[in-house]
Amino acid sequence: MGDFRGLVQVNNLNLGQGEFPEVERTFLFVGEGTENLGTVVPLDTQSDLLVAVGAGSLHDQLVAAKLNAGQNWQAYALPVAAQV
């Protein structure tokens, strides 16, 4: 007989309706960006990160987080200007 192992994934979706339900489970990434400076930007797997935060170290961090998290990734980003 074959090896039949199932995979179960539980989805707790944040549809952006209201306040943060569990702030301790919500990631806020803060870093250098070029778009939406000083604005908290909601992100999910469908977000275009270059449009949302622009180029910079924040973009690189978000790409890595998104790739590591899987299909239901969501987070918030706060792009700030580069310090001179």
C-alpha positions in Angstrom: 0.0 0.0 0.0 1.1 3.6 -0.6 1.9 6.2 1.9 -1.2 8.4 2.2 -0.5 11.4 4.3 -2.9 14.3 4.4 -2.1 18.0 4.7 -4.4 20.3 6.6 -4.1 24.1 6.5 -6.2 26.3 8.7 -6.8 29.8 7.3 -7.4 32.7 9.5 -8.0 35.5 7.0 -7.8 39.1 7.8 -10.2 40.8 5.3 -9.2 44.3 6.5 -12.6 44.8 8.1 -12.1 46.7 11.4 -9.3 46.9 13.9 -6.4 44.5 14.3 -8.0 41.4 16.0 -4.8 40.1 17.6 -2.1 42.8 17.5 0.4 40.4 19.0 0.1 38.1 15.9 0.5 40.9 13.4 3.8 41.8 11.8 4.7 45.4 11.2 7.8 45.8 9.0 9.5 49.2 9.3 12.4 50.2 7.0 13.7 52.3 4.1 11.4 52.6 1.2 10.5 55.1 -1.6 6.7 54.8 -1.8 3.9 55.6 0.7 6.4 57.1 3.2 5.0 57.4 6.7 1.9 55.4 5.8 1.0 51.9 7.3 0.4 49.7 4.2 -1.5 46.5 4.5 0.1 43.6 2.5 -0.8 40.1 1.5 0.3 37.5 -1.1 -1.3 39.5 -3.9 0.5 42.8 -3.1 3.0 44.3 -5.5 5.7 45.1 -3.1 7.5 47.6 -5.4 4.3 49.6 -5.7 3.5 49.3 -2.0 6.9 50.3 -0.5 9.2 51.0 -3.4 12.8 50.0 -3.6 15.0 49.7 -0.6 15.9 47.5 2.4 12.2 47.2 3.4 11.3 45.7 0.0 14.0 43.1 0.4 12.8 42.1 3.9 9.2 41.8 2.7 10.2 39.6 -0.3 12.0 37.2 2.1 9.1 37.2 4.6 6.5 36.6 1.8 8.5 33.7 0.3 9.0 32.1 3.7 5.5 32.5 5.0 3.5 30.6 2.3 0.1 31.1 0.7 -1.7 33.1 3.4 0.9 35.6 4.2 -0.2 39.0 5.4 1.6 41.9 7.2 1.8 45.6 7.4 4.7 47.8 6.3 5.7 51.3 7.3 8.2 52.7 4.7 10.4 55.6 6.0 12.9 57.8 4.1 16.5 56.8 4.0 18.6 58.5 6.7 21.5 60.5 5.4 
